């Protein structure tokens, strides 16, 4: 195709409209599933509960054909009571017991049928089958609950009588109950969390504040983090190689006269293995040093990009709150998805089972709504995450390609959201759908692997794991390419495929720089996460020092450190996203501009200094030799040296 000029922020047009229409139709289908389940009575059955004869508790019911005891008036019987609530079916995730609608749950344990009869007469709540009168309970034990009847309480909002004592489920949680009842350490840990809840909340807020501060000041400490990375890599590689050679020399000098003949071959094999390990480590160290030697000039670009990213957060402070909005949107969608999933579990038509009781099943094409609902979970979740990426990319692109920062929009984030909604929702829908296409096969293979665990042969297990690993790698690569495609769309307002192609060409032309940013930059951000976790953990140790029982420190500190890591990951992932967007903007800027009149750079002063230093290095290399100049030209766009 003909070479196309990049025109940042000049033209805006709608992109990937067919994919937006497809996504809207898909969302309408998701709404239809929820509406269908509610319209068929699933919402009432889920919230109010129903008995084994298809009657919904707390209301009048219509008679069902061929179903005895159906069509009863349960206006005053608002709770579902199970005759054997401890009989659980974990595979099918339901209680395999007869269910009745009752007026009240037994708050105390009923040990005999006489107690059950007395409870029915005093509270007006019959716990035996509908056709038996309370006065006949002692004569018909087969139609009454299993004794002893455990004390139960209604579940809030769902009107089910649930046993209060967890020992009811001892058959399925015997180990846990034994640990809880016999181990005092757990009680001490829980009490430590309860007594330290204010400190835990304060430390969580501290990790939040530290993450926000680090996003601003990381540009000042990026050079120090790079030196830490370099020193650790050098010491680690040299130390590992040296230890292997020392072990080889020690093994070789060891006397062989005292070694038994049958052990001599083993000693020789060990010596040969150590020699191979030492040579391999040496080759790896040499290659690593050569790579670091080649990449040393590109580390300066990583540091400059981190410095500019810090300025971006100063000019665009709302970027800091981007993880909150994304998390809030995901929580809302997941709550809706779980609610609809529960509706689907009770939707359908009443069908008698082998025991003569009622089950609700969906027949025909509608029985595949489950799969549609699962695909919706993945696609819409990825769509929300992609909207975050497009919003960040649009705001950073606006910052980079605005020459006079005083002319920035009042809120670039809201302006980016406006452009996303008006023009680029189709692009986001297409990119998220591609990720969904990769995730679904990987999840299916993971499910097959879990189901065949211990049954498949070694070859099949290896092939399954290899396929899962390949799909995971493909998903990561597509995520990175999608993010750069969104940036290209934010710059040029092109559709997804064109943007992905343009971004891919730019990334290939700057492959070594991409490698430097993704290695050095990722490690710097990892050190930032470690810094936040360590700082929060240290503050936690100092605040919890008043408790002399050091055992109770464990759980509060684990909770605080996990929360600190999650918060740091959420915020620094935004920082990483900003750096990636800045790099693509910088690569485009240096490719199509050279600083001459009419083709001025858009870049920040820090990046301009990097360009000037590269020009000086190019001139010095040209004086020193053609080979050095050729090497530098490969590392920097030729247009800069015209």
N, C-alpha and C positions, 0 to 999 in steps of 0.2 A: 504494500500500500504506500501511497505517497506520504512524504514526511509532513506531519501536522504540527503547527506551532502551538505551544502552550500559551493560553491567555488566562492567567489567574484572575478569578472573580469578575471577569468582564461580562460573560453571558450566563444566563440561568435558564434552564429548560427542564421539563419533566423527563425523568429517565426510567426505563424499564416499566412502562405503564402496564403491559400485559401481566407482568409478575405481581404488580400491585393488585390488579383485578383478581388474579388467582388467589392471592393471599386473603383478600376480602371474602371471596367465595368460601375459602377454607374456614375462616373465622365464623362465617354464617353457619357452616356445617357444625362447628363446635357449639354455637348457640342453639342449633336445632337439637343436638344431643341432650343438652341441659333442659331445654323446653320440653322435649319428648318425655324425659324421665320424670319431670315435674307433672306434666299433663296426665301421665298414666298412673299417678298416685304414688310415685316413688318417694316424693318429698314427705308426704303424710306418713307413709309406712316407715321411713327412716327416722323421723323425729318422734312420732307418737308410738311407733312400734306396732307389731301385729302378732296375733297368736298363730298356732299351728293350723287353724282352720281358715285363715285368710281374713279374719276380722281385724280392723284397725282399732286400737284401743282409744277410748275417749270419745267415740262418736257412734252414730248409728251406721249399720252396714247393710249392703244389699246381699240377697241370697245368691250363692254360687251353685250352679248345677252339679249334682252328684257329689257335693261336699257336705257331709253332716256337720252340724253345729255352726254353719256359716249363716250370715245375715243376722247376727245378734246385735242387740243394743248395748253397747259398752260405754254409754255416756258417763257413768259413774265409776267405770273401771279404767283408770288412766295409766296403769303401769303394767309392764310385761314381766311375768314371773316364770322362771324355768324350773320344772320339776327336778331336774338334775343339773344345776348350773356348773358343776365342776367337770362335766363330761364334755371336754373340748375336742374339736377336730382341727388340729393346727394346720393340716394340709389344705383343707377347704376353707379354713378361717371362719368357722361358725360353731355354734353350740349344738351338739347332737342331742337335743332334749326337747320334750314336749313343752310348748310355750302357751301360757294362759294370760288373759287380761285380768288383773286384780285391782281392788280398790286401794290397797296399801301394801307396802313391803314389810315383811317381818323384821322388826328392829332387833329382836333378841332371838337367840338360838332356840329352836323348837325340837325337843328330843324325842317326843312320842306323838302318836296320832291324836292322843287326848289333848296335847298342847296345841296341835294344829286345829282341832275342833274348837277349842276354847278361843284361839286367836280369831277364827272365823265368826264366832258368835259375838265376840266383844267388839271387833273392828269392822264387821260386815265385809270382810275380804276372804273369799273362798279360795283356798290354795289347792284344792283337788279339782278333778274334772267337772265340767259344767253340769253334767247330768246327775251328779251325786249331791245330795243334801248334806249339810254339815253334821246332822245327827247320824249319818250313815258312814262317816269317815273311818271309824274304827272297824267297820265291817268290810271295807273295800280298799285295802292297802295298795292294790295294784294301780289304782287311779289317783294316788296321792303322791306328794313329793317324797324323794328319797330321804330317809332319816339318817342322822339328825339334819334338820333344815338349818343351814347356816344363817346367821344374822346378816341382813343385807340392807342396802340403802339405794334410793333411786339415783341414777346417773343424771347430773344436771343437763337439761335441755333434751335428753334422749329417752327419758321415761322407762329405763330398764332397771330391774332390781338386780344389783350386783353384790356379790358377797363382800363383806367388809374385811374378813380375815383372809390374807393372801395364802394361808396354808391350804385353802380350798384347791389351789392349783399345785399342790405339792408334787403331784405325779409328773408335772412338766417343769417344775423349778425346784426340785429337791435339793440340788447342790446349793442354789442361791439361798434357800430358806435355812439350810444347815449353817451356811456361812454367817447369815444375818443373826441367827439365834445363838450361835456358839462363839462368834468372834467379836470381842469387844472393840477391836481396832476400828471396825466400820462405824460403830456408834460414835467413837471419838472423832473420826474424820468428819462425819456428818455434823456433829456438834461444833467442830471447828469451823466449818463453812457457815453455819447459822450464826455463830457468835462473831464471825469476821465479815458478815455480808456488807457492812458499810465500808470496810477497808477494800473489799473486792470491787465494789462499785466505784470507789475512788480511784483504784489502780486501773480499772478499765477506762475511765475517763482520762487518766494520765497517759495511757498508751495512745488514746485518740489524739490528745493534744501533741504528744511527741511526734506522731506520724505527720500531723499537719506542719509542725515546725521543721521537721526533717525535709519535707518537700521544698521548703524555701531555702534552707541553708545548705543543702547537699551540693549546690554548685560551688560553695567555698571549700568543701572538704573532698571534692572529687579527686583532686590531684593526690592527696594523701592516701585515699583508698586505692588508687592505681598503684602507688608505690608498695602498699601492703600486699596487693595481689602479686606484683612482680617478685617481691622478696619471698613470699610463701611458695610460689611456683619454683623459683630457683632453689631454695633450701629443700623443698620436698623432693624434687627430681634428683638433685645432687646427693641428698642424704640416702634416698632409696637405692640409687646406683652404687654408692659407696658401700653400703651395708651388704649388698649382694656380692660385690667383689671381695669384701673382707671375709664373708662366709666361705666363698670359694677358695681363697688363699688358706684359710684355716683348715678347711676340709682336705686340701691337697697336702698340707704339711703334716697332717696327723699320721702317726706311725701305722704302717699296715702289717708289721710282723705279728702283732698280737691279735689281728683280726682273724676270726675263724674262716675257713675256706668257703663255707656256705654263705657268709656275710660279705665276702669280698665283692661279689657281683653286685650286691645291693649298694655297697659303698661307691663302686665305680658308676653305677647308674645315678646315684645322688650327686656325685661330683659332676657328671655330664649335664644333669639337669640344672645345677647351679650355674654352670658355665653358660648354658643357653639363656637362663634368666638374666644373668649379668650382661651378656652381649645384647639381648633384647632391650634391657633397661638403658644401656648406653646409647643404642641407636635411637630409642625414644627420646632420651635427653638431648641428643645432638639435634634431632629434628625439631624438638620443642624450642631449643635455643635459636635455631635458624628462623623458625616461624616468628618468635618474639623479636628477632632482629629485623625481619621484614615488616612486622606490624608496629614497630615502635613509633613510626611517623604517623600512623593512623590513630594511635592512642590519643594524640593531641586533638584530633577531631572529636573523639568521644568526650574528652574533658570540655571542649568548647560547646558541644551540644548540651551537655549537662548544665553548663553555666547559663546558656540561653534558656533552657527549660525552666530554671529557677526564676528568670525574669518573666517568663510567660505566666507563672503562677502569681507573680506580683501584679501584673497587668490584668489577669483574668482570675480573680480570687474565687469566683463561683466554680471553677474547675475542682477545687478541693471538695466541694459538696456533691460532685457527680456520683461517687459510689453510693451515697445515701439514696438518691432518687432511683438509681438502678435497683438497689436492694429492695426499696419500697415497692417498685413496680413488680419485681419478681415475686415478692411475698404475696401481693394481692392476686397475681395470676395463679400462683401455686395454691392459695387458699380456695380460689374458684375451682381449680382443677380437682383438688381433693374432694370438695363438696359434690361436684358432678360425679366423681368416681363413686362416692358413697350412694348417690342416687341411682347410678347404674347397677349397683349391687342389689337393689330392691325393686328394679323396674321389670316390666313384662306382664304377661298374663298369668293368672292362677292356674296351676297344673297339679293334679294330685300325684303324689309319689307312691312308692311301693307300700308304705305304712298307712296310706290313706290320708296323709296330711298334705298341706298346700305348700307348693314352691312356686316362686315367680320366675318365669323364664321368658327370654326374648327369642322369637323364631324368625326365620327368613333372613333377608339381607341385613336386618337391623342387629343381628347377633354379632356382627363385626364392628359395631360401634366402639368396642373396647380398643381395637387396634387403631382406629381413627383417633380416639382420645389420646392414646399413647404417643402417636406421631405429633399430635397437637402440642403435647407437653414439650417435646424436643424442639419443634420448629418455632413455637412462639417464645420459648425461653431464649433460644439463639437469636431470635428477632429482637428481643429486648436488649440483649448484650450488644448486638450489632448497632442498634440505635445509639447506644452509649458511645461506641467507637466512632460512628459517623458524626455525632455531636461534638466530641472532642476534636476530631480531625477538622471539622468545619471551623471551630473556634480558633485552633492553632494556625490553620491556613490563613484565616482572616488577619491574625496577628502578624504572621510572617510577611505576607504580601501587601501590607499597608505600610507605605514608606514613612509617613508621618504618624507616629503612634498616637498623637493627639487627635487624629481623625478616626480612631477606632470607634465602633458603635458603643453606646452606653453600656450595654451588656452583651458582649460577643457570644456568650453561651446561649442566651435567649434568641439572638439573631441566628445562630447556627441551628437551634431547634426549629425555628420558623422555616428556614430553608429546607431542613430535613422533611418537615411535614408537607410543605408545598411542592417539593420537587423530587425528593430522593427516597421515598418510602419503598418504591418498587425495587430500587437497587439493593436496599437493605433486605427486603424479602427474598430476593434471588440469592444473595450471598449467604443468608442464614439457611436457605433451603439446601444449598450445596453441602453445608456442614451437616445438616440433618441426614442427607443421603449417605454420608460416610459413617455417621454415628449409629444409625439403625442396624446396618450389617454387623458392626462391631458388638453392639449390645446383644444381637441374636447369637453371635458366636460365643460370647461370654456366657449367655444362658445355656447354650448347648454344652459348653465345657463344664459348667457347674452341675448340669444334670447327669453328664457321663463321667463324673469324677470317680475314679476307681474302677470304671468298667471298660474304658477304651484302652487300646494298646499304646505302646510308647510312640510309635510312628504317628498315629492319629492325634495323640496329645501334643506332640511336637508341631504338627501341621496346624492344629487349632491355635496354639500359642503364637506361632509365627504369623498367621493371618491376623490375629488380634493385634499383635505388635505392629505389623505393617499398616493396618488401618489406623492405629493410634498415631503413627508417624505421619501418615497422609493427612490426618485431621489437623495436626499441629502445623504442618506446612500450609495447608489451605487457610487456616486461621490467620497466619502471618500474611499470606498473599491477599486475603480478603481485607485485612486492615489497611494495607497499602492501596488496594483498589478503592476503598472508601475515601482515602486521602486524595487519590487522583480524581475521583468524582467530585469531591469538595472543591478541588482546584479548577477543573475544566468543565464540570457539569456534563460528563459523558456517561454512557450506560456502563453496566457492570463489566461486560466482556472487554470493551475498549479500554476501560480504566485498568482492569487487571493486566491486559497486555502491555499497556504503557508503563505501568508500575513494574512489571516483571522485567521489561527491557532496561529500565533505570537501575533496578537492583542487580541485574547481571553485569551491567557495566561498572558497578561499584561493589563487586563481590567481596573484595578484601576488606573494604570499609564496613560492609554489612557484618562480616565475620568479627571484626574488631569490636563493633558496637554491641553485637549480640553475646560476645564472650566477656569482654571487659565491663561493658555496661551492666549486663545481668549480674555479674559477680559483685559489682559495686552496690547494686540494689539489694542483693542478698545480704551483704554486710550491713546495709542500712536496716534490714529486717532484724538481723541478729542484734544490732545495737539497740533497737527499740525493745526487743524481748529481754535482753540482759538488763537494760535500765529499769524496765518495769519490774522484773524479778528482783533486782537489788532493792528497789524501793519497797517491794513487798516483804522482803526479809527484814528490812529495818523496821517496818511498821508492825510486823507480826512478832517482833522480838519480845514483846511483853508477855507472850504465852510461853511458859517454861516447858510445856509438853511439846517437844519438837515434832512429834508424830502428826499433830493436827496441822502443821504447816503444809503438808504434802498436797492435799486436795485443793485448798485455796490457791496455792502457788501454781499448780497445774492449770486450774481454770483461768487464772490471770494471764499466764504465759501463752496459753492457747489463744485466748481472746486477743492479746497483744499481737501475736503473729498474724492472725486473720485480719486484724485492722491494718497492720503494716502492709500486708500483702495487697489488700484492696486499694490502699492509697498509693503505694509505690507502683502498682500495676498501671495506674493512671499516669504516673510519672514516666514509666517506660513507654507507654502509648504516646505521650507528648514527644519524647525523644525520637521515636520512630517516625512520627509525622514531620518533625523538624528536619530529620535527615533526608527524607524524600524531597521536601521543599528545597533544602540546600543543594541536593544533587541536581534537581531541575533548574535551579537558579544558576549554578555554575556551568550547566550544559548549554543553556540558551542565552546567557548573558556573559559579558566579559569586562564590564566596567566602563566601556566606551560610551560617548554621548549617544543617547537613544537606547542603549542596552545596559543601563546601570543595574547594579546588583540590588536585590531586596534585602539581603542578609543583615544580621546584627553586626555591631562593631567587633565583637569577639570573634565571630566567624570571618569577618573581613581581615582581621589580624592573622588568622590561620591561613587565609588565601595569600596574603602578602608574604608571610614566612615561606610558604610553598614556592612562590615565585622567586624569592631570593635563593632558596635551595636549588631551584632549577637553573638559575644563572650560574651559581657556583659549580654545579655539576657539569654545566656546559663548558666551563673553563677547565674542569678537571679531566674530562674525557667524554667521548661519545657514548660509551656504555652506560655511565652513570646517568647521563641525560636521558637516554632511552628508558632506563628503569624508572626515573621520576615521571616521565611522560605517561607511562603506564599507570602510575598511581594517581594522576591528576588530569582533569580534562584538558585537552590540547588547546581549546579555545582560550584558556587563560593566558597562554604564552605567545599569542600572535603579536 
